[in-house]
Amino acid sequence: MGRNTRKRRSSMANKAIAASAALALGGGGLIWANFYASAHESKNSSQNQTKAAAAQVATISCPDVGQKLTNVPGGARSGVDRELANLDKQITEAYARLASTRQAQTNDAGFVQNAIVGPLKEKRAATIDRIRINIQRAGGQVQDLSPLAACTTQGAQTNAGGGQNGGQQNGGQQNNGGQQNGGQNNGGQQNGGGQNGGQQGNGGQGGNGPTAADFVDITKAPRNAQLGVGANGLAANGNGGSRGTFTTSCGTNGNDNHNTDNVIVAPGVTNGAHHLHDYVGNQNNDAFASDQELAAAGTSCQNQGDKSSYFWPVLRVQDGSQDFDQNNDGGGKEGNVGKILQPAQAQLKFVGNKRGKVVAMPTALRIITGDAKAFVNGNANANVNWSCTGFENKVQLEDKYPICPQGSQVVRTTNFQSCWDGQNIDSANHRTHVAFVQANGTCANGFKAIPQLQVRLVYNVPAPKIQNGQVVNPYAVDSFPENLHKPITDHNDFINFFSQNTMNKMVNCINTGKRCK
């Protein structure tokens, strides 16, 4: 396993450290200082206006170069992947500098542009040029990517996608419960009236989120739809077509199999994800695992014919405690702090297609769903469903974490893409070889219907509270640090390593309407 791998937690790592709700832990955790203009200071003061403006610059938003690369020759893939990982590293380093220089920003209105964003553009331009050279040397053609070098800054409550979420506006203007943040009820609590949704700084134990505006009391949220009715994440199965199911039981990562790699997006790059993943199923998944090694690995699945890899960002409760990775890359050093929560349940189910039969997935097929960078990328690839037990058929949230009532558990549900191009196990941007079904249930562009993976993760989470505009003991998914632990960034990953016999059994069960395990 990779160098960021974690197996069993030590008892020392689980000990809580006394902390106030607004603290940022030491030991390498990012610290977010507050420099909002004080209430007693004159609103006409240019100095105060500079302070307020600086305080509202919460993160860095850079164009996602990888999503523009849809046709990279095979001979250039490894080099391009390494350079894309370099772009991610550059952004996280720039974000860390942004978060640690708040005083300088209040004293110099041009500091962010001159000392952070400008140098970042120069580094990105050089890296993007190396991507161009890699592709052209391999005989490929590439569009002019130089305009993608420039980055911008944005506030904590700005949603770069500007999209809608169940009829409610993102960007911290309205929450999914139909209540306004920053002075109106949010989960039955008053958010106050301060800046940034009532929460000073950028919130969170690690200093980079979440904030009070990221939560909603699910009992106050309106019924918005059945599960998976958004533009992405459509449930593929229905009353017609192939109605069977195949369920595989692979545990809840009780052996603490973790690392901060992503062998799909950043193969060969340690800490390519910049956040920690839970792994179930295949036990050899790290940045350096070859298909041969994955095929020969052990599995946590009860059915030994399933050596597939299922992985997702860990969920943490920011209760002031530290976990094993407090001083590690991808952990506390990048703002991913707090106690890691093991799912109470991890349900992995494959379903059919409402319009017809499904075909077998090819070995080593890779699917990523959702977007770990959705807060700065926009919602085009977001695929998120947050809810609570007892509310799943009533409310599904995309850009809010639910505050569940007593006795109810937090639920993360993901419906994967279920149409395949019939040829490729991956694509240059890791998306175009698979697709979601159309609204009528069919696959477009000659794609073939494959079994749809549906992942349902259930957690026992102490309910956070909103007090005086701040969230106390919040929970959040791990994220790239500049994405501020926003709920819209939740995502899920899958690599198919079912044996051919087990895959054939799955397809037969689904196509004949059976319920199999």
TORKE-572916 format. One record per atom (N, C-alpha, C): x, y, z; residue in one letter. Coordinates in steps of 0.2 Angstrom, whole numbers, plus 5000, padded with zeros to 4 digits. Atoms other than C-alpha are relative to their C-alpha. Layout:
BEGIN
XYZA/...
***
This chain:
BEGIN
500449945000M/500050005000M/500450065000M/499649945000G/500550184998G/500250035007G/499749974994R/501450295010R/499550035005R/500549974996N/499850375016N/499549955002N/500550054998T/499050215020T/499949995007T/500150014992R/498250185037R/499649945001R/500450064998K/497750015044K/499750015006K/500350004994R/497350015062R/500150065004R/499849944996R/497150175073R/500349985006R/499750014993S/498150185089S/499550035005S/500449974995S/497250225105S/500150075001S/499849934999M/498250385106M/499750044995M/500249965005A/497650445090A/499350025000A/500749984999N/495850445095N/499850045006N/500249964994K/496050545111K/499850074998K/500249945001A/495150705111A/500450065003A/499649944998I/496050875112I/499550065002I/500549944998A/495051015122A/500150054995A/500049955005A/494551145109A/499450045000A/500649965001S/493351285107S/499749994993S/500350015007A/492151285092A/500350034995A/499749965005A/493151415083A/500749994999A/499350015000L/494851345086L/500349974993L/499750045005A/496051285073A/500649965003A/499550044996L/497151135079L/500750024997L/499350005002G/499051145079G/500249944997G/499850075003G/500151005073G/499950004992G/500050005007G/500151065055G/499350014997G/500749985003G/498251105053G/500050074998G/500149935002L/497851255043L/499750055005L/500349964996I/497451405053I/499750064997I/500449945004W/496151535047W/499950055005W/500049944995A/496351705056A/499450044998A/500649955001N/494851825057N/500250075000N/499849935000F/495151995051F/499450044997F/500649965002Y/493352065049Y/500050065003Y/500149934997A/493052245052A/499650005006A/500450014993S/492452265070S/499450054999S/500749975000A/490652325072A/500050075002A/500049934998H/491152485080H/500450054996H/499649965005E/492252545066E/499650034995E/500449975005S/491652665053S/500049964994S/500250035006K/490852595038K/500450044994K/499749965005N/491652735028N/500850005000N/499350005000S/493452695032S/500249964995S/499850045005S/494352635017S/500549955003S/499650064997Q/495552535028Q/499549955002Q/500550054998N/494052445035N/499749964994N/500350035006Q/493352415018Q/500649954997Q/499550055002T/495052335013T/500049945004T/500150064995K/494952225029K/499549964998K/500650045001A/493252165025A/500149974993A/499950035007A/493652135006A/500549945001A/499550055000A/495252035011A/499749945004A/500350054996A/494251935024A/499549964996A/500550045004Q/492951885011Q/500349964995Q/499750045004V/494251815000V/500249935003V/500050064997A/494051635005A/500449944997A/499650055003T/494851524992T/500250024993T/499749995007I/495651504975I/499649964995I/500450035006S/494651454959S/500450004994S/499650015006C/495651384945C/499649954995C/500350045005P/495051314928P/500249935001P/499850075000D/495051124928D/500249974993D/499750015007V/496251084914V/499849924998V/500150075001G/495950894916G/499449994996G/500650015003Q/494150904911Q/500050024992Q/500049975007K/494650994894K/500449954996K/499650055004L/495750844889L/499649944999L/500450065002T/494650724880T/500349964995T/499750045006N/495850654867N/500750005001N/499350014998V/497550614875V/500349944997V/499850065002P/498550484866P/500349965005P/499850044995G/498950334876G/500750015002G/499349994999G/500850364875G/500150075004G/499949944996A/500550534884A/499750005006A/500550004994R/499350484897R/500450015007R/499650004994S/500650454911S/500350075001S/499749934999G/501550614908G/499550055001G/500549954999V/499950714907V/499749995007V/500350014993D/499250634923D/500550035005D/499549974995R/500850684932R/500050085000R/500049935001E/500750864926E/499350035003E/500749984997L/498850874931L/500150005007L/499950004993A/499350814948A/500450065003A/499649944998N/500650954949N/499650065000N/500549955000L/499251074945L/499650005006L/500450014993D/498251014960D/500550025006D/499549994994K/499851024971K/500150085000K/499949935000Q/500151204965Q/499450045003Q/500649974997I/498351254970I/500049995007I/500050014993T/498451174987T/500550045003T/499549964997E/500051264990E/499850075000E/500249935000A/499351434985A/499450015005A/500549994995Y/497851404995Y/500250005007Y/499750004994A/498851365010A/500350075002A/499749935000R/499751535007R/499550055001R/500549954999L/498151625006L/499749995007L/500350004993A/497551555022A/500450025006A/499549984994S/499151595032S/500250074999S/499849935001T/499351775026T/499450055000T/500649965000R/497751855031R/500250075003R/499849944998Q/498651995040Q/500350044995Q/499749965006A/499652045025A/499550024995A/500549985004Q/498052045015Q/499650065002Q/500349944998T/497252165026T/500450074999T/499549945000N/498752285025N/500150024993N/499849985007D/498952275006D/499549974995D/500650025004A/497452264994A/500249964994A/499850045006G/498552194980G/500449945002G/499650054998F/499452064991F/499849934996F/500250075002V/498351914985V/500249994992V/499950015008Q/498551954966Q/500850004999Q/499249995002N/500452004967N/500449945003N/499650044996A/501051874980A/499749924999A/500350075000I/499851724977I/499749984993I/500350025007V/498751724961V/500550014994V/499549995005G/500051804950G/500549944999G/499550065000P/501451674954P/499749944998P/500450065002L/500151534953L/499950004993L/500150005008K/499751584935K/500649984997K/499450025004E/501551574930E/500249935001E/499950074999K/501751404938K/499649964995K/500450045004R/500251344929R/500150004993R/499949995007A/500651414913A/500649954997A/499450055002A/502351314913A/499849935000A/500250075000T/501451154918T/499549994994T/500550015006I/500051174905I/500450004994I/499650005006D/501451204892D/500349934999D/499750075000R/502251034897R/499549954998R/500550045002I/500550954895I/499950004992I/500149995008R/500451024877R/500649964997R/499450045002I/502250954874I/499949935000I/500250075000N/501750784880N/499649974995N/500550025005I/500250774869I/500350004993I/499749995006Q/501150834854Q/500549954998Q/499450055001R/502650724856R/499749934998R/500350065001A/501450574856A/499550004994A/500449995006G/500650634840G/499350025000G/500649974999G/499150714847G/499950074998G/500149935001Q/498350874844Q/499650035006Q/500349974994V/497850994858V/499850074999V/500249935001Q/496851154859Q/500550045004Q/499649954996D/497651314866D/499750005007D/500250014993L/497551284885L/500350065004L/499649944996S/498551444890S/499550045003S/500549964996P/496951534895P/499849975006P/500250044994L/496651404908L/500550015006L/499549994995A/498251464918A/499850055005A/500249954995A/497451614926A/499449975005A/500450024994C/496551584943C/499750065003C/500349954996T/495351694953T/499949985007T/500150014993T/494851714971T/499250005000T/500749994999Q/493051694978Q/499949995007Q/500250004993G/492151704994G/499749935002G/500250064997A/491651555005A/499349984998A/500750015002Q/489851565000Q/499850014993Q/500150005007T/490051584982T/500049934997T/500050075003N/489551434971N/500250024992N/499849985006A/490551454955A/499549974994A/500550035005G/489251344945G/499450054999G/500649965001G/487851464949G/499449974999G/500650045002G/486651324947G/499550005005G/500550004996Q/485051284955Q/500049935004Q/500150064996N/484751154969N/499349995002N/500750014998G/483051094970G/499650065000G/500449945000G/482351264966G/500350055004G/499749954995Q/483451344979Q/500750024997Q/499449985002Q/484951454975Q/500649985004Q/499450014997N/486651404979N/500450065002N/499649944998G/488051524985G/499850035007G/500149984993G/487451535003G/499450055000G/500549955000Q/485951644998Q/499349975003Q/500650044997Q/484551515002Q/500249935002Q/499850074999N/484751345010N/499449964997N/500550045003N/483751195005N/499450005003N/500650004996G/482551215018G/499550064999G/500449945002G/481951375010G/500150065005G/499849944995Q/482651485024Q/500650034998Q/499449975002Q/483851615021Q/500550005006Q/499549994995N/485551615030N/500250075002N/499849934999G/486351765038G/499450045004G/500549974997G/484951805050G/499349975000G/500650045000Q/483551685046Q/500149935003Q/499950074997N/483251515054N/500349954995N/499750055004N/484351385048N/500149945005N/500050064995G/483951215056G/499750025007G/500349984994G/482951305069G/500450045004G/499549964996Q/484451405075Q/500150064996Q/499849945003Q/484851585072Q/500750004998Q/499349995003N/486351615061N/500350065002N/499749944999G/486551785067G/500050054994G/500049955005G/486951925055G/500650024997G/499349985002G/488751925052G/500249994993G/499850025007Q/489751905036Q/500149935000Q/499950075001N/489951745028N/499549955003N/500650044998G/488251675032G/500050005008G/500049994993G/488451735050G/500649975004G/499450034997Q/490051635053Q/500750044998Q/499449965001Q/491651735055Q/500649954997Q/499550045003G/493251675046G/499749954995G/500350055005N/492951515035N/499849945004N/500250054997G/492451405049G/500449945001G/499650075000G/492951225053G/500650005005G/499550014995Q/494151155065Q/500750014996Q/499349995004G/495551155051G/500050074997G/500049935003G/495051335046G/499850014993G/500349995007N/494351295029N/499449964999N/500750025001G/492551245032G/499949945004G/500649975003P/491251195034P/499850065005P/500349954996T/490251345040T/499349995001T/500650014999A/488551365047A/499550004994A/500449995006A/487851405030A/500049934996A/500050075004D/488251225024D/499649955003D/500450054996F/487051145036F/499250025000F/500749985000V/485151135036V/499649945004V/500550044996D/483851055048D/499649964995D/500450045005I/483150915037I/499250005002I/500750004999T/481450925046T/499750064998T/500249945002K/481351105040K/500050004992K/499949995007A/481751065022A/499449974996A/500650025004P/480351045009P/500249934996P/500050065004R/480050885000R/500250024993R/499849975006N/481050904984N/499949954994N/500050045006A/481050744974A/500249935003A/499850074999Q/481350554974Q/500750004999Q/499350015000L/483150494975L/500250004993L/499650005006G/484250534960G/499650034994G/500449975005V/483050644950V/500450064996V/499749955003G/484350774946G/500349994993G/499750015007A/485250804929A/500549945000A/499550064999N/486650684936N/499749955005N/500250054995G/486450524946G/499349974999G/500650035001L/484850464938L/500049935002L/500150074999A/484250294944A/499949974994A/500050035007A/484450184929A/499449955000A/500550055000N/483150054935N/499350025001N/500749984999G/481250054935G/499649944999G/500550055000N/479749954932N/500049964994N/499950045006G/480249894915G/500749984999G/499350025002G/481749824906G/500349955005G/499650054996S/483049734917S/499950025008S/500249974993R/482349744935R/500349965006R/499750044994G/483449624945G/500550045003G/499549964997T/484749674957T/500649955002T/499550044998F/486449604963F/500450045006F/499749974995T/487149654980T/500649975003T/499450034998T/488849634986T/500250035007T/499849984994S/489449645004S/500750005002S/499349994999C/491149715007C/500250045006C/499849974993G/491149785025G/500050085000G/500049934999T/491349965031T/500750035001T/499349974999N/493249985031N/500249995007N/499850014993G/493349915049G/500849995001G/499250015000N/495249875045N/500350064999N/499749935001D/495550065042D/500550004994D/499650005007N/496150045024N/499950074997N/500049935002H/496550225020H/500650024996H/499449965002N/497650325009N/499750064996N/500249945004T/497650495000T/500250004993T/499950005007D/498050434983D/499349994996D/500550025004N/496950414968N/500249974994N/499750035005V/497450284956V/499750014993V/500449985006I/496150334943I/500350064997I/499849945002V/496550514942V/500750025000V/499349984999A/498350524948A/500449945001A/499650064999P/499150354945P/500850025001P/499349994999G/500950344952G/500250075004G/499949944996V/500750504962V/499849995007V/500250004993T/500750494981T/499750065002T/500449954998N/499450604989N/499750044994N/500349975006G/498650634972G/499350035001G/500749984999A/496950664980A/500050065005A/499949954995H/497550784994H/499449995005H/500550024995H/496150705005H/500049935001H/499950074998L/495950535013L/499349964998L/500650045002H/494850395006H/499949945004H/500250074998D/493950245013D/500149954995D/500050055006Y/494250085003Y/499749945003Y/500250064998V/493249935004V/500049954993V/499950045006G/493349784992G/500749984999G/499350015002N/495049774984N/500550035006N/499649984994Q/496449784998Q/500750034997Q/499349985003N/497949834986N/499950074997N/500149945004N/497250004979N/500450065003N/499649944999D/498550144980D/500250034994D/499849965006A/499350264968A/500449954995A/499550035004F/500550134962F/499849934998F/500250075002A/499449974959A/499850004993A/500150015007S/499449904942S/499349965000S/500650045001D/497849814935D/500249935002D/499850074999Q/498849644937Q/500050005008Q/500050014992E/499149684956E/499350015003E/500750004998L/497349734958L/499649944999L/500350075001A/496749574950A/500249955005A/499750054996A/497849474961A/499950015008A/500149984993A/497349564978A/499549965004A/500650024996G/496349514992G/499550055000G/500649965000T/494649584995T/499649995007T/500450014994S/493549625010S/499349984998S/500650025002C/492049575000C/499849925002C/500150074998Q/491149415006Q/500049954994Q/500050045006N/490949354988N/500750014998N/499349995002Q/492849324984Q/500050014992Q/500049985007G/492349344966G/500050074998G/500049935001D/492249524969D/500650035003D/499449974998K/493949604970K/500050084997K/500149935002S/493249774964S/500250055005S/499849954995S/493849934972S/499550055001S/500549954999Y/492550044980Y/500350055005Y/499749954995F/493250214988F/499650064999F/500449944999W/492550374994W/500450045005W/499749964995P/493150525004P/499749995007P/500350014993V/493050495023V/499650065002V/500549954997L/491750585033L/500450015007L/499749994994R/492450665049R/499550055004R/500449954996V/491650755064V/500650045003V/499549964998Q/492650905069Q/499850025007Q/500249994993D/492450895088D/500650025004D/499449984996G/494150955093G/500549945000G/499550054999S/494950785092S/500549994994S/499550025006Q/496450725081Q/499949934998Q/500050075002D/496550575071D/500749984998D/499350025001F/498150475065F/500350054995F/499749965005D/498450595050D/500050075001D/500049934999Q/498450755059Q/500650044997Q/499449975002N/500150795054N/500349984993N/499850035006N/500150715037N/499750044994N/500249975006D/499950775019D/499349964999D/500650025001G/498150755014G/499550005006G/500350004994G/497650755032G/500050075003G/499949944996G/497950895045G/500450064996G/499649955004K/499250975034K/499650044995K/500449975006E/497951015021E/499350015002E/500749984998G/496451055032G/499549955001G/500550054999N/495650885033N/500249975007N/499950024993V/495550865052V/499349985004V/500550034996G/494450785066G/500049935000G/500150074999K/493850615070K/499749964994K/500350045006I/493650495055I/499449955003I/500650044998L/491950415056L/499949944995L/500150065004Q/491750235050Q/499349994999Q/500750005001P/490150205041P/499649945004P/500350054997A/488850105051A/499749954995A/500250045006Q/488250035034Q/500350024994Q/499749985007A/489050025017A/499649954995A/500450045004Q/487749955005Q/500250014992Q/499850005007L/488349914987L/499649964996L/500550045004K/487049864975K/500050024992K/500049995007F/487049844956F/499249994997F/500750015002V/485349874947V/500050004992V/500050005007G/484749864929G/499850064997G/500249955004N/484049974915N/499350004999N/500750005001K/482250024914K/499749994993K/500250005007R/482250014895R/500249934997R/499850065003G/483149854892G/500549965004G/499550044997K/484449724896K/500750045001K/499349974999V/486249764903V/500549954997V/499550055003V/487849694896V/500650005006V/499450014995A/489449644907A/500450064999A/499549955000M/490649774912M/500749974998M/499450035001P/492349754906P/500550005006P/499550004994T/493749704918T/500450075000T/499649944999A/494649864925A/499750064998A/500449945002L/493249984920L/500150045006L/499949954995R/493550144930R/499450054999R/500549955000I/492150254935I/500150055006I/500149954995I/492150414945I/499450044999I/500749965000T/490550504949T/500050055005T/499949944996G/490350674957G/500650044998G/499449965001D/491650804957D/500350035006D/499749984994A/492850834971A/500250075000A/499849935000K/493151014965K/499350044998K/500749975002A/491251054962A/499950075003A/500149944998F/491351204973F/500350064996F/499749955004V/492551294962V/499949994992V/500150015007N/492251204946N/499250014997N/500750005002G/490351224946G/499749935000G/500450064998N/488951094947N/500049954994N/500150045006A/489151014929A/500149935002A/499950074999N/489850854936N/499849985007N/500250024993A/489150854954A/499549955000A/500450054999N/488250704959N/499949985007N/500050014993V/487750714977V/499349995003V/500650014996N/486350654988N/500149995007N/499950004992W/486350695007W/499349995003W/500750004997S/484850645018S/500149975007S/500050034994C/484450565034C/499549945000C/500550055000T/483650395038T/499350025002T/500749984999G/481750415038G/499850064996G/500249945004F/481850555026F/500349994992F/499750015007E/482650475010E/499650014995E/500550005006N/481050465000N/499750075000N/500349944999K/480650645005K/500550064998K/499549955000V/482250755005V/500749974998V/499350025002Q/483850734995Q/500450074999Q/499649935001L/485150884997L/500649994996L/499449995004E/486550934986E/500550045003E/499549954998D/487351084993D/499950015007D/500049994993K/486951065011K/500149935004K/500050064996Y/487350935025Y/499450005004Y/500650014996P/485850875034P/500150005008P/500150014993I/485550905053I/499549955001I/500550054999C/484650745057C/499750005007C/500350004993P/483450725072P/500249945004P/499850054996Q/483750615086Q/499849934998Q/500250075003G/483750435081G/500149994993G/499950005007S/484050475063S/500850004998S/499350015002Q/485750435054Q/500150044993Q/499849975007V/486650535040V/500149954995V/499950045006V/486550455023V/500350034994V/499749975006R/487650485008R/499849944995R/500250055005T/486950394992T/500250034993T/499749985006T/487750394975T/499749954995T/500150045006N/487050324958N/500550014995N/499549995005F/488450294946F/499750004993F/500250005007Q/488450314927Q/499949934998Q/500250075002S/487650164919S/500049994992S/499950015008C/488050184900C/500750004999C/499350015002W/489750134893W/500150004992W/499949995007D/490450174876D/500249934996D/499950075003G/490749984873G/500849994998G/499350015002Q/492650004870Q/500550025006Q/499549984996N/493650094883N/499949995008N/500150014993I/493950054902I/500150075004I/499949934997D/494450244905D/500050054994D/499949955005S/494650404896S/500450065003S/499549954998A/495750554896A/499850045006A/500349964994N/494650654908N/499649965005N/500350054996H/494050494916H/499250015000H/500750005000R/492250534911R/499649984994R/500350015006T/491850524893T/499949934997T/500150075002H/491950334892H/499349975003H/500650024997V/490350324903V/499550065000V/500549945000A/488750424904A/499449975004A/500650014997F/487150434914F/499549984994F/500550025004V/485550364906V/499650074998V/500449945002Q/484450494897Q/499350005004Q/500749994996A/482750554905A/499649944999A/500550055002N/481850414896N/500349935002N/499750064998G/483050284903G/500549964995G/499650035005T/484050244887T/500750035000T/499449985001C/485850264883C/500150044993C/499949965006A/486350394870A/500649984997A/499450015004N/487650394856N/500349935000N/499850065001G/487750214854G/500349965006G/499750034994F/488250184872F/499649945002F/500450064998K/487750014880K/499950015008K/500250004993A/486849994897A/500449955003A/499750054996I/487849914910I/499750005007I/500349994994P/487349874928P/500250065004P/499849944997Q/487250034938Q/500149985008Q/499850014993L/488150034955L/499750065004L/500449954995Q/487150124969Q/500449995007Q/499750014993V/488150154985V/499650045005V/500449964995R/487250205001R/500449995006R/499650004994L/488350245016L/499650045006L/500349974994V/487550275033V/500450015006V/499649994994Y/488350355048Y/499650025006Y/500249974994N/488050385066N/500450075001N/499749935000V/488450575067V/499750045006V/500349964995P/488250675083P/499750074996P/500349955003A/487050815077A/500450075001A/499749934998P/487950985075P/499550055002P/500549944998K/487151145082K/500350064997K/499949935003I/487051315075I/499950055006I/500049954994Q/487451445089Q/500350064998Q/499749945002N/487651625086N/500350014994N/499750005007G/487951605068G/500649954999G/499550045001Q/489251475070Q/499849925001Q/500250075000V/489151285068V/500549975005V/499650034994V/489751185084V/500049924998V/499950075001N/490451015081N/499849984993N/500350025007P/490151005062P/500349944998P/499750065004Y/490450855051Y/500150024993Y/499849995007A/491150855033A/500449954997A/499650045004V/491850755019V/500750035000V/499349985002D/493750765016D/499950034993D/500049975007S/494050885001S/500750034999S/499449965001F/495450964992F/499950075004F/500149944995P/495851115004P/499650064997P/500349935003E/495251254992E/499349994999E/500750015001N/493551174991N/499650005006N/500349974994L/493151215009L/499549955003L/500450054997H/492351045013H/499350014999H/500749995002K/490751095004K/499749934999K/500450065002P/489450955003P/499949984993P/500050015007I/489350974984I/500649974997I/499450035002T/491050904983T/500149935001T/500050074999D/490650734988D/500049964994D/499850045006H/491150594976H/500149935001H/499950074998N/491350414974N/500449974994N/499550035005D/492550294964D/499949935000D/500150085001F/492450114957F/500449984995F/499650035005I/493650004948I/499749925000I/500350075001N/492849834941N/500549955000N/499650065000F/493749684946F/499649945003F/500450064999F/492349554947F/500349954996F/499850065004S/492849384941S/499550004994S/500550015005Q/492049344924Q/499449965002Q/500650044998N/490949214932N/499650045004N/500449964996T/490349334945T/499650054996T/500349945005M/490049474932M/499449974996M/500550045004N/489049344921N/499449995005N/500550024995K/488049294937K/499650075001K/500349934999M/487649484940M/499650024994M/500349985006V/487149514922V/499349965000V/500550045001N/486049364922N/499450015005N/500549984995C/485149404939C/499750064998C/500349945002I/484849584933I/499549994994I/500450015006N/484149534916N/499449965001N/500550054999T/483049394923T/499650025006T/500449974995G/482349504937G/500149975007G/499850044994K/483149404951K/500350055005K/499749964995R/483749474968R/500649955002R/499450044999C/485549404970C/500550035005C/499549984996K/486949414982K/500749964998K/
***
